[in-house]
């Protein structure tokens, strides 16, 4: 018998399935609905997403975020094209070359950006760095919302990015691994943060917001998703029991559960930030705008915290650590973490 692991804050991927989602899965188990997405639940979930985004978009369900990002980027460019993103973008650091693989070789052009964000000047510089035939032609801008550093693009920032993208004939892809958290942070509608500011395709995550698995690729520019269903099939992303992915989205969309879950995660991040920033020897590394908190401190102190069986990521350089909060993060468990941090760091 395996020992259960206590709640940790390394990632919102550690969280359990949301009860409402689990109930939907169990209730569906008595229905012999059709396979491969030809079922009522998948069609209904897609319609609910169109309702949420207030537009007639194309919707595709896949297993995970790497597939969502990689396949959607492959549909936006050819092998001789390039994709502009930040040097901390998930497609650069954490997807094992999948975007390049599925696009048959499209190159990622990396910008330093600021606070995890691409700026219009970054895009302008990389899009016009070279124009000769020996260099991969820039074709796509890839943004992460919320960013890998927990910051959020505002509507004004996205409009400015769209302006430079149009000028340089670039499509815009959005990695929405924590899109729900960004929406809650800005208190805007999904439409306002996507197609209304010129986003062509969004990879919308459900796994980080209470699902067992399952992401959605949403094409607002429907001209760009030609044969995308074939891409999904070829890449092993056409689930035979698609209904068990899509029914989870029905639960997430009903009664704005996605918003409730994201709001709680953001509140817990803010609570942790407020408590920890008062402690000596700790600096908040990035502005807390979603559900992630990055701290800067002495590496030895972090090692001591790990020795007390706390799990967190330290991938942002020496003395850096990331704590991520989820739909079911408990204040009691956060207080346990804070108690150990106080003992070690003060």
N, C-alpha and C positions, 0 to 999 in steps of 0.2 A: 504494500500500500504506500503510495507516494504521499509525502507530507505536503500539505497545501502551503503555497507561498503567500505570505501576508501582502497586503496592498503596497505597491511600489509606484514610483513616479518617474521612471526612466522614459516611458512613452505611453500615450493614450491607447496604443495597440495592446497594452497589457490588460486592459479592462475587460469585464465580462460582457456577455450579451445582455442588452437591455430587456427587462421582463416583458414589456409589450411586444418586442420583436420576437422573443422566444415563444410567446403565446401564439403569435401568428404562424410561426413555423409548425408548432404542434397541431394547431387547428387545420392547417393545410394538409397534414399527413393523412387525413381521412379522405382526401379528394384525389382521384386518379386523373388529374388534369394533364393535358397534352405536354409532350416533351419539346425541347429545343426552343422554348420561348413562344410556341404557338398556343399559349394558354391565356385564359381570362386575366389572371393575376399580373402577368407581364405587361399585357396591353393596358390594364387599368393603372399600374404603377407608372408607366410611361405617360399616360394622360394626366396623372396627378402631378408629375414633374412639369409637364407643359403648363398646367394650371399654376404651379408655383412660380414658374419663370415668365408667365404671362406672354407666351409666344408659341408658335408652331415650330418647335425645334425637333431635331432627330435625336432619338435616345437609344443608347446601347448599353447593356449590362455586361460587365466583365468581372473576373474574380478579384483582381488586385490593382493597386495603383501603378505599379511598374508597367503592367500591360496597358492600362488606360493611357498613361503618358506616352509610352513608346509607340503604340499603334496609332494614336491620334496625331502625333508628330509625323509619323511616316506618311499619313494621309495628306499632310500639309506641304510636304516637300519631296523632291526627288533625291537620288543618291548624291548628286553633285551640288546640292544646296547645303546651307549651313543654318544653324539655330543659335540665336543670341540669348544668353542667359547669364546669371551671376555665377561667380566661382563657387558659391555655396549651394547652388541649386541642387535639388534632389536628383534631377536627371544627370547631373555631372558627378556627384559624389556617392550616390547610393543605389544606382540601378545597373551596375555591372556591365555598362556599355550597351544596355538593351535599346536605347533610342537609336544609337548608331547601327546596331544589328538589324532591327526591324525596318529601318529606312535604307538598308543596304549601303550605309556608309556616310550619311549626312554628318557633317562635322559640327561640334559644339564650339561656339565662339564665346569666350568667357570674359565677363566684365567684373571689376572689383565691386562696383555699385556702392551703396551706402546703407548701412543698417539692414542688409539683406535684400535691398531693393535695387532694381534696375532703374536708372534715370534716363530721361530723353537724351542727355548728352552722351551717355554710355552707348545707347543704341545708335545714335548718329555716327559716333566715332567708329564703331565696329562695322556698321553697314557700309561705310564709305572708306574703310581702310585701304581696300584695293578693289579695282574693277576689272582687272585682267583675267583672261580665261584660265590662268594657272591657279586661281584661288577659288575655293568653294563659294558660290554665290549666296549671299544672305537672303533667306526667305521667310524665316519665322522668328518671332520674339516669344520667349517662354517666361511667364511670370508665375510666381508661387504666392498664393493668397490663402491664409496668412503665410508670411515668409518663413524660411528655415530658421530665422533668428527671432521669430515670434512677433514681428512687426506687421503692420497692415497697410496696404495701398489704399489711399483715399480715392474717392471718385474723381477729384481734381487731378490727382497724379495719373490715374488711368486715362483720363481724357488727354492729358499731355503726351502720354506714351502713344496713344492711338494716333494723334496728330503726326508724330514723327514716323510712325509705322506706315501710315498712308503715304506720306511723302516719299518713303523708300520702298514702297510696294511690298510690305511685310505683313504676313498673317500674325494673329496673336493667339497663343495657346495659354491657358491658365491651368496650372496644377493646383487643384482645390482640395488638397489633402486635409486642410483645416478651414475650408471655405465657410462652413457653418459658424465657426468661431469668429471669422472675420466679419460676417454679416451681423452677428450679435454685437460685436465691438463697435461697428459703425452705425448700427441701428438703421440700416437701409434694406430695401427689398432685394431679392436675388436678381431681378431684372436690372435694377439700377447699377448693380456691381458687375454685370456681365455684358449682355448684348447692347444695352443702352449706352455703354461706353466703348463699344467696338470689339468685345471679345468674340473671336470666331468659334472657339471650342473650349469647353470646360470639362475637366476631369474632377468629378464631384465624389468625395469620399464618404462612405457610410460606415466603414470599419472603425474609424476613429470616433464615431459618434453613436456607437451602440450596436452595430450589426456584428454578426459572426464573421461575415466576409461579404465582399461585394462593393464594387464601385460603379459609377455611371459615367459614360462619355456622352456629353451633350453638345451637338453641333448646332450653333445658332446660324452659322453660314452653311446652309444645307448643300450648297454646291461643292463643298469640300469633303463630303462624306461618301462620295461615290464608291461603291463596292466595299464599304467599311465592314459590312457583315461578313464578307469573304475574308477580309483581313483577320477578323476575330476567329473565324473558323480555322483558318490556317495556323494561327498562333495558339490554338488549343484553348480559346476563350469562349467558345460556344458551349455553355453548360447544357448537358442533356436534361438535367433537372433544374432548368433556369427558374422555374416557379419558386424554388426555395431561396433564390437570390432576390428576385423581384418582390416577393411577398414581404420581405423584411423592409423594403423601401415603403411599402404601403403603410406599415406600422410607423415608420419614422416620419412620414408625411402627414398622417392623421393627427389632428389636434395639435399640430405644430410641435410634435415631440422632438424633432431635430433642433428646434430653437430652445426648448426647455433644457435639453441635454447640453447644448453648447453654452448656454447661459450659465449653467452650474459650473462647468469646467472653467470658464473665464473667471467666475467669482472666486473659485478656489485658488486660481493662479494669483489673483489680486490679493487675496488674504495672505497667501504665503509671501508674496513680495513685501507687503506692508510690515509683516513680522520680521522677516529676515534682514531687511535693509536697515533696521535699527541696531543690528549687531556689529560689533567691532570685527575688523579683519575681513569683512565681506563687502563687495561692491556689486551692485546690479549692473550687469554688462550691457544689456539691451533694454530698450523701452518695452514694458509689458503691455501688450495690446490685445493678446488673445489668451491662449491657455498654456503658454510656455514661459518659464522664468530661467534666465541665464545669469549665473553668478560668477564672479571672479574672486579667487582667494588663493591661499597657499596650498600647493599640491600635497604637502604632507598632511594638512588638515583634512583634505578630501579623502586621502588614503585611510585616515583614521575613521572617517564616517563610513567608508566602505567596509571597514573591519567590523562594524556594528550591523552588518548585513543589509545596508541600504543599497539599492541598485539605482544608478543614474548614469547618464552618458557624459563622457569627458572628451568629446571629439572636437572641441573648439579651442584647442591649444592648452599649454601648460597653465594650470590654475583655474581652468574653466570647467563649469558643470551645468548641465541642463536638467530642469525638473519640469515634467509635463503633467497636467491635470486633466481628468476625464469626466465623463458624464456621471460617474458614481464615486468620484473621489470623496472620501469622508473627512470632515474637519477633525475628527478624533485621531485619525491616522496621521494627518498632516501635523497635528499638535505633537504627536510622538516623534515625528521627524524633527520638528522645531526644537523639541526638548533636547534631543541628542546634539543638534547643531549648536545650541547654546552652551552645552557642557564642553564641547570641543573647541568652539571658535571664540569663546569669551573668557 
